[in-house]
Amino acid sequence: MLAVRPVPLAQGVPMTQALVDGCVLSANYALIALGITLIFSIMNLLNFAHGQMLMIGGFMVYYVYGVFHLPFALGLLAAALVLGLIGAGFERFLFRRVLRVATREENSMLLAVGTALLLENVALFLFGEKQRGVPETVSGVVQFAGAFLPYQRLEVFLVALVLILGLLYFVQYTRPGRAMRALAQDRDAARLMGVNVDRTAMMGFAIGAGLAGLAGGLLVTVQGVNAGIGTDISIKAFIMIMIGGAGVVGGAILGAVVLGFAESIGYAYLPGSLTYLLIFLALILFLVIRPRGIMGHPWG
């Protein structure tokens, strides 16, 4: 599985290192999980292309910052805008009609899988299979309590945290955010209350896709990007929302924290292949006991 690998633990290094790495992973994963949760809650649609959108965001930052040497912030902005436009286009010209006329949920699921394959093959055609990386935006390492944290990962953590808080504020306190929450709770009631359902759904899909682009732009600075990472990222996103509960913002964040710390501690103390074997086994047992996740509602 693709991961932002923790700083390797030397013998005698305390658990603090694994916990620090878990915090960084959790913030990045929360950004990914929130994007896919936003789309699912508004449209009742699993965006199978979420990982591929993250991958394209990584390539956007690679070219803007790594190749053309423009500011890193401009690369992140380009990633968010391009993926937002892709998300809006997918909703407007693909998913809107299918969700409106389809009589079975499998139709929208197959379309979502098709968009994932489309983006992945376009990326392979345009960028090839080569792994790409970018120079550090900031250098140095901070050490505390026996743990080492590169400034680059600290920057990624802080930017992800700011974006998460900004999204939560937007959804909770702004008029468009309240419209999206109303749409997530009851589409027909939201329409009767004057919410422009089509525009709000397109905006939600665009924001979710833009978050994927931002997450990809952040991750490319610490692990690089290639055209094949999308599927692994999508699987991790699904794990997070299954843990926390599909369509629940708080559940997405909780799922990201659980997966981030499980992955960090696992990679620190267990063989790499064993870590995700245990995570999948634990996930299966958890879903048998609580199928709707920790914060999921019993009605869906």
Backbone hydrogen bonds, N-H to C=O, Kabsch-Sander energy under -0.5 kcal/mol:
donor,donor_aa,acceptor,acceptor_aa,energy
5,R,3,A,-1.4
10,A,8,P,-0.5
13,V,10,A,-2.1
17,Q,14,P,-1.4
19,L,15,M,-2.1
20,V,16,T,-2.5
21,D,17,Q,-2.5
22,G,18,A,-2.0
23,C,19,L,-1.9
24,V,20,V,-1.8
25,L,21,D,-2.6
26,S,22,G,-2.5
27,A,23,C,-2.0
28,N,24,V,-1.8
29,Y,25,L,-2.9
30,A,26,S,-2.4
31,L,27,A,-1.5
32,I,28,N,-1.6
33,A,29,Y,-3.1
34,L,30,A,-2.6
35,G,31,L,-1.3
36,I,32,I,-1.7
37,T,33,A,-2.2
38,L,34,L,-2.4
39,I,35,G,-1.6
40,F,36,I,-2.1
41,S,37,T,-2.9
42,I,38,L,-1.6
43,M,39,I,-2.4
44,N,40,F,-2.4
47,N,45,L,-0.7
48,F,46,L,-1.5
50,H,47,N,-1.8
53,M,49,A,-2.3
54,L,50,H,-2.1
55,M,51,G,-2.2
56,I,52,Q,-2.1
57,G,53,M,-2.1
58,G,54,L,-2.0
59,F,55,M,-1.9
60,M,56,I,-2.3
61,V,57,G,-1.9
62,Y,58,G,-2.2
63,Y,59,F,-2.3
64,V,60,M,-2.7
65,Y,61,V,-2.6
66,G,61,V,-1.2
66,G,62,Y,-0.7
67,V,62,Y,-1.3
68,F,63,Y,-2.7
70,L,64,V,-2.5
75,G,71,P,-1.5
76,L,72,F,-2.2
77,L,73,A,-2.3
78,A,74,L,-2.5
79,A,75,G,-2.4
80,A,76,L,-2.5
81,L,77,L,-2.5
82,V,78,A,-2.8
83,L,79,A,-2.3
84,G,80,A,-2.1
85,L,81,L,-2.4
86,I,82,V,-2.2
87,G,83,L,-2.8
88,A,84,G,-2.6
89,G,85,L,-2.5
90,F,86,I,-2.6
91,E,87,G,-2.3
92,R,88,A,-2.6
93,F,89,G,-2.7
94,L,90,F,-1.7
95,F,90,F,-2.4
96,R,91,E,-2.1
98,V,94,L,-1.5
99,L,95,F,-2.9
100,R,96,R,-1.3
101,V,97,R,-2.3
102,A,98,V,-2.6
107,N,104,R,-1.2
108,S,104,R,-0.6
109,M,105,E,-1.8
110,L,106,E,-2.7
111,L,107,N,-2.0
112,A,108,S,-2.2
113,V,109,M,-2.3
114,G,110,L,-2.3
115,T,111,L,-2.2
116,A,112,A,-1.7
117,L,113,V,-2.3
118,L,114,G,-2.5
119,L,115,T,-2.6
120,E,116,A,-2.2
121,N,117,L,-2.3
122,V,118,L,-2.4
123,A,119,L,-2.3
124,L,120,E,-2.2
125,F,121,N,-2.2
126,L,122,V,-2.5
127,F,123,A,-3.2
128,G,123,A,-0.7
128,G,124,L,-1.3
132,R,225,V,-3.1
134,V,220,V,-0.7
142,V,149,L,-2.6
144,F,147,A,-2.0
147,A,144,F,-2.4
149,L,142,V,-2.8
151,Y,140,G,-2.8
154,L,150,P,-2.1
155,E,151,Y,-2.6
156,V,152,Q,-2.0
157,F,153,R,-2.5
158,L,154,L,-2.5
159,V,155,E,-2.7
160,A,156,V,-2.4
161,L,157,F,-2.3
162,V,158,L,-2.4
163,L,159,V,-2.3
164,I,160,A,-2.3
165,L,161,L,-2.5
166,G,162,V,-2.5
167,L,163,L,-2.3
168,L,164,I,-2.4
169,Y,165,L,-2.3
170,F,166,G,-2.4
171,V,167,L,-2.7
172,Q,168,L,-2.0
173,Y,169,Y,-2.8
174,T,170,F,-1.4
178,R,174,T,-2.5
179,A,175,R,-2.1
180,M,176,P,-2.1
181,R,177,G,-2.1
182,A,178,R,-2.4
183,L,179,A,-2.2
184,A,180,M,-2.1
185,Q,181,R,-1.7
186,D,182,A,-2.5
190,A,186,D,-2.3
191,R,187,R,-2.1
192,L,188,D,-2.1
193,M,189,A,-1.5
194,G,191,R,-1.5
195,V,190,A,-2.5
197,V,195,V,-1.3
200,T,196,N,-2.5
201,A,197,V,-2.6
202,M,198,D,-2.3
203,M,199,R,-2.3
204,G,200,T,-2.5
205,F,201,A,-2.4
206,A,202,M,-2.3
207,I,203,M,-2.6
208,G,204,G,-2.5
209,A,205,F,-2.5
210,G,206,A,-2.6
211,L,207,I,-2.4
212,A,208,G,-1.6
213,G,209,A,-2.1
214,L,210,G,-2.3
215,A,211,L,-2.6
216,G,212,A,-2.4
217,G,213,G,-2.2
218,L,214,L,-2.0
219,L,215,A,-2.5
220,V,216,G,-1.8
221,T,218,L,-1.1
222,V,219,L,-1.4
223,Q,219,L,-1.9
224,G,219,L,-0.6
224,G,220,V,-0.8
225,V,132,R,-2.6
227,A,128,G,-0.6
229,I,226,N,-1.4
233,I,229,I,-1.9
234,S,230,G,-2.5
235,I,231,T,-2.4
236,K,232,D,-2.1
237,A,233,I,-2.3
238,F,234,S,-2.4
239,I,235,I,-2.3
240,M,236,K,-2.2
241,I,237,A,-2.1
242,M,238,F,-2.1
243,I,239,I,-2.1
244,G,240,M,-2.6
245,G,241,I,-2.4
248,V,245,G,-1.5
249,V,247,G,-0.5
252,A,248,V,-2.2
253,I,249,V,-1.9
254,L,250,G,-2.4
255,G,251,G,-2.9
256,A,252,A,-2.0
257,V,253,I,-2.1
258,V,254,L,-2.5
259,L,255,G,-2.5
260,G,256,A,-2.7
261,F,257,V,-2.3
262,A,258,V,-2.3
263,E,259,L,-2.7
264,S,260,G,-2.2
265,I,261,F,-2.6
266,G,262,A,-2.1
267,Y,263,E,-2.8
268,A,264,S,-1.4
269,Y,265,I,-1.7
270,L,266,G,-2.6
274,L,271,P,-0.8
275,T,271,P,-1.4
276,Y,272,G,-0.8
277,L,273,S,-0.9
278,L,274,L,-2.3
279,I,275,T,-1.9
280,F,276,Y,-2.5
281,L,277,L,-2.1
282,A,278,L,-2.7
283,L,279,I,-2.2
284,I,280,F,-2.4
285,L,281,L,-2.2
286,F,282,A,-2.4
287,L,283,L,-2.6
288,V,284,I,-1.7
289,I,285,L,-1.5
290,R,286,F,-3.3
293,G,290,R,-1.8
294,I,243,I,-3.0
295,M,244,G,-2.8
300,G,297,H,-1.7
